[in-house]
Amino acid sequence: MVFISQEKIKLFRSFFRARTDVYARFWIDFKTKKSGYVPVYRLNNPTQGLNNQVIFRHLIGKEAIGIYPLLPDNTTFFLAVDFDKDNWLTNANQLIKAAHDCNLSCYLERSKSGNGAHV
């Protein structure tokens, strides 16, 4: 069994502060080889929505999720920028340098395909 502490979940939530009433769950149809993300809403069920259990399953690799960083008041705590094509690494590193020059935290994540990145 994989152990993920509450501190790690809290750290994840501090980096990726997002809406808690909705998140996206990754799905795959193995017959058609299609995949994508579908929204999961809390509505009237407080056990749904983005909660610590969902984040735990994501961190241990049981469920791939996406989050909605744009809050209901049209603010956000972070940006995610997608880089593809030939110069993705150079362009991503330029953004990281510019962010660091402005004292903004910035992290590089390789895309699932391996042919790009998110900053």
Secondary structure, DSSP 4 states (H G I P E B T S, - for coil): -----HHHHHHHHHHS---SSEEEEEEEETTTTEEEEEEEE-TT-TTSSS-HHHHHHHHTTS--EE---S-TTS--S----EE-STTHHHHHHHHHHHHHHTT-----EE-TTSS-EE-
